[in-house]
Amino acid sequence: MAWQWGSAGMRSGVLVVTAVCGALAGTVVMAQQPAPQGNARKGEVLSYTCLGCHGVEDYRNAYPNYSVPELRGQHPEYLSAALQEYRDSDRAHMTMHAQATELSDQDIADIAAYFAGKPLGTDAKPQGDLPEAAKICTTCHGVNGVGITPQFPTLAGQHPDYLVQALIEYKKGGRKNPIMSAQAAQVKDDDMEVIADYFSKQRPALESESRPMTAMGKRAAPGQ
């Protein structure tokens, strides 16, 4: 993400990133064929533990302290890939690794289908002026924050502090993704805040999956 390029440099950079991202997406699709089809009803049963964090509004990770990400409206393919990365230690998070280690590829597909719900559409009008720092991000994540392919995450409405944390992890190696690691390595700390603020304000937005409640006001297990 070289933020100070001229228009010719920006166009060239965008073309390069587009080509690399397209190649990566093709590689992912080929590597995962045939991918298991997610069953949201089975995913609801499997995801009860997940809802202890992802089903609570404004829940925060203890350390480092940041908002647990919104998942409803996300691409299920991306959620599956993220869970596989946690399972394979390509993302550094002890709790998520411990949870994902017990999951099969089919379990992951089912959970992803449940949390994704109906993914956000790509036709939303961008909200506000696109900052210079965020321009290169739109090649994969869209001007309105909706990932242009199912493998690229939607950012619209995501917690800004979570987006900053994700960029930090890509930059420092806590997340091992060749595209994002290379891009994040060039991002200044102040630019992270600008990027996160812009995408967090896009609408329609990702949301938290509500954890079911019983008549007594207690959290209910699936099926109750």
Legacy VTK file of the C-alpha trace (Angstrom):
# vtk DataFile Version 3.0
C-alpha trace
ASCII
DATASET POLYDATA
POINTS 224 float
0.000 0.000 0.000
2.133 2.884 -1.231
-0.120 5.782 -0.378
1.754 8.684 -2.023
1.862 7.416 -5.613
0.960 9.665 -8.533
-2.007 8.765 -10.732
0.121 6.732 -13.157
1.802 4.891 -10.296
-1.542 4.237 -8.632
-2.985 2.753 -11.828
0.074 0.562 -12.246
-0.042 -0.533 -8.631
-3.724 -1.335 -8.808
-3.171 -3.463 -11.917
-0.396 -5.390 -10.193
-2.449 -5.973 -7.052
-5.475 -6.947 -9.144
-3.447 -9.498 -11.067
-1.889 -10.966 -7.935
-5.191 -11.035 -6.053
-6.899 -12.683 -9.002
-4.208 -15.306 -9.198
-4.438 -15.922 -5.449
-8.208 -16.273 -5.596
-7.885 -18.769 -8.439
-5.298 -20.739 -6.512
-7.504 -20.842 -3.422
-10.501 -22.047 -5.409
-8.457 -24.752 -7.152
-6.851 -25.890 -3.901
-10.181 -26.244 -2.157
-12.107 -28.102 -4.862
-14.416 -29.729 -4.156
-15.181 -27.460 -1.192
-17.725 -28.757 1.339
-21.126 -27.111 1.159
-22.100 -25.410 4.396
-25.333 -26.239 6.207
-26.438 -23.267 8.322
-28.747 -25.328 10.545
-25.929 -27.707 11.446
-23.658 -24.694 11.859
-26.032 -23.181 14.413
-25.641 -26.248 16.612
-21.877 -26.326 16.220
-21.470 -22.600 16.843
-22.888 -22.408 20.365
-19.425 -21.923 21.866
-18.577 -19.347 19.188
-21.613 -17.305 20.194
-20.084 -16.785 23.627
-17.960 -14.090 21.967
-19.363 -13.484 18.488
-22.988 -13.452 19.644
-22.531 -10.608 22.145
-22.722 -6.974 21.029
-19.547 -4.972 21.660
-17.714 -7.961 23.165
-13.972 -7.404 23.364
-10.874 -9.553 23.161
-9.067 -9.362 26.501
-5.470 -8.978 25.326
-4.702 -7.236 23.166
-7.891 -5.302 23.773
-10.032 -4.894 20.640
-13.589 -5.561 19.493
-14.492 -9.098 18.474
-15.358 -8.917 14.753
-18.831 -8.720 13.277
-19.562 -11.799 11.124
-23.143 -11.640 9.849
-23.123 -10.546 6.225
-19.558 -11.757 5.637
-18.678 -14.099 2.761
-18.937 -17.692 4.067
-15.967 -18.671 1.886
-13.817 -16.093 3.652
-15.046 -17.208 7.088
-14.137 -20.790 6.193
-10.671 -19.723 5.069
-10.153 -17.699 8.265
-11.147 -20.630 10.488
-8.808 -22.919 8.581
-5.993 -20.404 9.100
-6.675 -20.315 12.845
-6.747 -24.117 12.876
-3.450 -24.304 10.979
-1.766 -21.585 13.080
-1.521 -19.203 10.121
-3.290 -16.741 12.407
-1.966 -16.283 15.913
-4.825 -16.407 18.443
-4.715 -19.062 21.149
-8.470 -19.242 21.802
-9.410 -19.348 18.139
-6.744 -21.959 17.438
-8.001 -24.120 20.303
-11.584 -23.886 19.060
-10.746 -24.483 15.383
-8.426 -27.425 16.046
-11.439 -29.596 16.861
-13.267 -28.746 13.627
-13.345 -30.691 10.379
-13.549 -28.919 7.026
-17.264 -29.728 6.950
-17.768 -28.329 10.460
-16.027 -25.137 9.391
-18.198 -24.813 6.280
-21.357 -25.299 8.367
-20.321 -22.714 10.970
-19.349 -20.238 8.262
-22.721 -20.677 6.537
-24.528 -20.006 9.814
-22.612 -16.888 10.774
-22.552 -15.417 7.269
-26.297 -15.449 6.862
-27.018 -13.459 3.710
-23.774 -11.797 2.533
-23.914 -8.063 1.829
-24.545 -7.051 -1.782
-21.918 -5.294 -3.864
-24.165 -2.506 -5.174
-24.242 -0.233 -2.106
-23.295 3.418 -2.644
-20.029 4.359 -0.895
-20.451 6.502 2.200
-18.231 9.586 2.384
-15.098 10.487 0.460
-12.568 7.742 -0.137
-9.317 8.670 1.645
-6.060 8.451 -0.296
-4.778 5.866 2.176
-7.695 3.523 1.453
-7.627 3.635 -2.354
-5.424 0.610 -2.891
-7.601 -1.432 -0.492
-10.616 -1.053 -2.777
-9.020 -3.273 -5.435
-9.967 -6.298 -3.326
-12.347 -4.929 -0.694
-14.475 -2.619 -2.862
-15.082 1.125 -2.529
-18.147 0.297 -0.418
-16.213 -2.204 1.712
-17.741 -5.350 0.191
-15.150 -7.924 -0.901
-15.166 -8.235 -4.672
-14.854 -12.030 -4.544
-15.987 -14.487 -1.840
-12.355 -15.033 -0.815
-11.804 -11.348 0.037
-13.430 -10.202 3.287
-16.121 -7.579 3.470
-15.065 -4.678 5.704
-18.217 -2.541 5.649
-19.365 -1.726 9.175
-16.605 -3.745 10.808
-15.309 -2.460 14.153
-12.510 0.026 13.356
-10.291 -1.179 16.193
-10.584 -4.747 14.901
-9.552 -3.609 11.412
-6.525 -1.830 12.869
-5.621 -4.941 14.872
-5.879 -7.103 11.757
-3.564 -4.769 9.843
-1.075 -4.826 12.712
-1.101 -8.631 12.752
-0.541 -8.834 8.994
2.274 -6.300 9.306
3.996 -8.059 12.205
3.462 -11.637 11.013
0.664 -12.699 13.343
-1.346 -13.461 10.206
0.461 -15.171 7.363
-1.132 -14.064 4.107
1.328 -13.165 1.322
-0.827 -10.436 -0.203
-1.918 -8.721 2.996
1.482 -9.089 4.663
3.166 -7.297 1.769
0.540 -4.553 1.685
0.365 -4.006 5.449
4.154 -3.762 5.688
3.940 -0.413 3.908
1.097 1.051 5.966
1.874 3.781 8.470
0.129 3.607 11.832
-1.851 6.793 11.136
-2.993 5.381 7.797
-4.350 2.285 9.565
-6.682 4.482 11.577
-7.852 6.319 8.461
-8.496 3.106 6.538
-10.356 1.504 9.439
-12.498 4.584 10.042
-13.570 4.777 6.404
-14.575 1.141 6.016
-16.285 0.996 9.416
-18.696 3.720 8.232
-19.833 1.935 5.071
-23.459 0.793 4.894
-25.116 -1.689 4.766
-22.863 -3.100 7.437
-21.730 -6.356 8.955
-23.533 -7.222 12.187
-23.182 -9.447 15.232
-25.097 -12.728 15.209
-27.535 -12.526 18.107
-27.305 -15.352 20.602
-30.812 -16.756 21.291
-32.432 -15.900 24.616
-34.814 -18.023 26.707
-38.014 -16.699 28.241
-36.064 -16.317 31.513
-33.610 -13.975 29.839
-30.776 -16.492 29.862
-28.683 -17.498 26.906
-30.271 -20.482 25.200
-28.587 -23.476 23.680
-29.493 -24.183 20.043
-32.919 -25.785 19.744
-34.290 -24.297 22.975
LINES 1 225
224 0 1 2 3 4 5 6 7 8 9 10 11 12 13 14 15 16 17 18 19 20 21 22 23 24 25 26 27 28 29 30 31 32 33 34 35 36 37 38 39 40 41 42 43 44 45 46 47 48 49 50 51 52 53 54 55 56 57 58 59 60 61 62 63 64 65 66 67 68 69 70 71 72 73 74 75 76 77 78 79 80 81 82 83 84 85 86 87 88 89 90 91 92 93 94 95 96 97 98 99 100 101 102 103 104 105 106 107 108 109 110 111 112 113 114 115 116 117 118 119 120 121 122 123 124 125 126 127 128 129 130 131 132 133 134 135 136 137 138 139 140 141 142 143 144 145 146 147 148 149 150 151 152 153 154 155 156 157 158 159 160 161 162 163 164 165 166 167 168 169 170 171 172 173 174 175 176 177 178 179 180 181 182 183 184 185 186 187 188 189 190 191 192 193 194 195 196 197 198 199 200 201 202 203 204 205 206 207 208 209 210 211 212 213 214 215 216 217 218 219 220 221 222 223
